[in-house]
Amino acid sequence: MTTKVGLYRERRNRSRPWIVRWFGGYDPATGKQRHYSQAFATKREAEAFQAAKQAELNRGKPRDLPRDITVGEFVHRFLESKVRNRRAATRYNYAHTLKQLVAFAGATTLIRMVTPEVADTFVATRERVAQTGTGYSSWSRNQHLGNMKIAFNVAVRWGYLATNPFGHIRRERCVPRKWHHLKPDEFEMLLEMVHDLRWRTFYLLAYTTGARFGELFNLTWTDINFERCTVTIRDRPGAADTPPFHVKDHEARTLLLPRQTVDALLAWQGEAPEGVPCVLLTAQRWQKVLERWRLCRARKPWKRNVKTGELEWVEWENRYVVNNVIRDMRCHFRKAGFNLIAPMTIHTFRKSFGQNHADAGTPVHVLQGLMGHASITTTREFYLQTADANEREALAKYQALLDSADGKTCVKLAYGQDCGGPAGDPHSVTHVSETTS
């Protein structure tokens, strides 16, 4: 295959007579190599371009120029080919970002017109007024940026672009959101206030396993081993009488259960409704789940759109097995009289589980397995949020170090004394121990 880049002079083109020509890859339609050329006004410009193009070809870079394709067409192809087999939440995540790109740049705009300047402006303006009246946070903008980097890396690999216009943009520094660390004594207060056995079992599972919202309510009795005191969280395919369950990042894991949680599960098993495989669901709720799952499986409208109020078909997700949990939780916490520093959510129990283990000195790699984190960087965040009690303990230990020997020994620094340096030298330091009376 010809890789030489040639320089020619075309006398008929008076404005740009210097032409650089090179061959591209083979065209499947004709079986011949594609031809490319670039015209220049001066010989110096042409020679500089010739040398740069020849160096690119020698390094094995693509010989063909990027193909022309519109932003709208690329978004359609990307979602169909690269995201089609992903989970519903992942597909929605990519589609949400790419639809904003289409609205921002225009569906008929050529993808090569998405320059680094356009990329900077797009990321910087990713704001929207939400129900709370606030715009997108830095977390959301970073998520949009990550989606665009992945999508345009594919565009580069497919030959539509030479470089990724989003590749140079750095992520914003995100300020961690406040959350309420539920201490063990507060958790005991909550259990004393809740008398419903099903809710007590839920709180114990959430606080002692650190499981996610969907993992808790999709838990079945077959996932619990009472002899070994373990619970296994794993993928479950959908069937005619059971909706599917997907573990985040496909990180199946087995967790040990403390004695209090096992006792609560045994007590609740004796009162749980028959024929309901999910541990924390009532019979009424299970029938509602089955009804919706059958409609979803038949691809019929089953979920009501919040904005339009109409029923529509959407793919099944883990969270659809239950609702109104936050409403009941907030009622319990109000009755318990907690002084919360942040809104209480189900994820509060998961974070408290991780923080309790970090405070207890659980190794970070062990905690990563317990939490089911794909990246250990996420797990390390719990070690950066030291509790007030740990800070006081660290201060007490340091104070004891300074006040060693019951405060009877102090260390003085004297300048210019017999320490090997000349008198009056400010860099000469003598350590003198003096015992007080």
RAWO-V417928 format. One record per backbone hydrogen bond with DSSP energy under -1.0 kcal/mol. NH is the residue of the N-H (numbers start at 1). CO is the residue of the C=O. If there is no record, write none. Layout:
# RAWO-V417928
NH&CO  NH&CO
This chain:
# RAWO-V417928
6&21  8&19  10&17  13&10  14&12  18&40  19&8  20&38  21&6  22&36  24&34  27&32  31&27  34&25  36&22  38&20  40&18  46&42  47&43  48&44  49&45  50&46  51&47  52&48  53&49  54&50  55&51  56&52  57&53  58&54  59&55  60&57  61&56  67&159  71&109  72&107  74&70  75&71  76&72  77&73  78&74  79&75  80&76  81&77  82&78  86&83  91&87  92&88  93&89  94&90  95&91  96&92  97&93  98&94  99&95  100&96  101&97  102&98  103&99  104&100  105&101  106&102  109&106  111&69  113&110  114&111  115&113  119&115  120&116  121&117  122&118  123&119  124&120  125&121  126&123  127&125  130&134  133&130  141&137  142&138  143&139  144&140  145&141  146&142  147&143  148&144  149&145  150&146  151&147  152&148  153&149  154&150  155&151  156&152  157&153  158&154  159&156  160&155  167&164  169&166  187&183  188&184  189&185  190&186  191&187  192&188  193&189  194&190  200&196  201&197  202&198  203&199  204&200  205&201  206&202  207&203  208&204  209&205  210&206  216&212  217&213  218&214  221&277  223&220  224&221  225&230  229&225  230&225  231&255  232&223  233&253  236&245  239&242  245&236  250&247  251&248  252&250  253&233  255&231  257&229  262&258  263&259  264&260  265&261  266&262  267&263  268&264  269&265  270&266  272&268  279&219  286&282  287&283  288&284  289&285  290&286  291&287  292&288  293&289  294&290  295&291  296&292  297&293  298&294  299&296  300&295  302&312  303&312  305&310  309&305  312&303  320&317  321&318  322&319  328&324  329&325  330&326  331&327  332&328  333&329  334&330  335&331  336&332  338&333  349&346  351&347  352&348  353&349  354&350  355&351  356&352  357&353  358&354  359&355  360&356  361&358  362&357  367&363  368&364  369&365  370&366  371&367  372&368  373&368  380&376  382&379  383&380  391&387  392&388  393&389  394&390  395&391  396&392  397&393  398&394  399&395  400&396  401&397  402&398  403&399  408&405  412&432  414&430  419&417  425&422  428&425  430&414  432&412  436&408
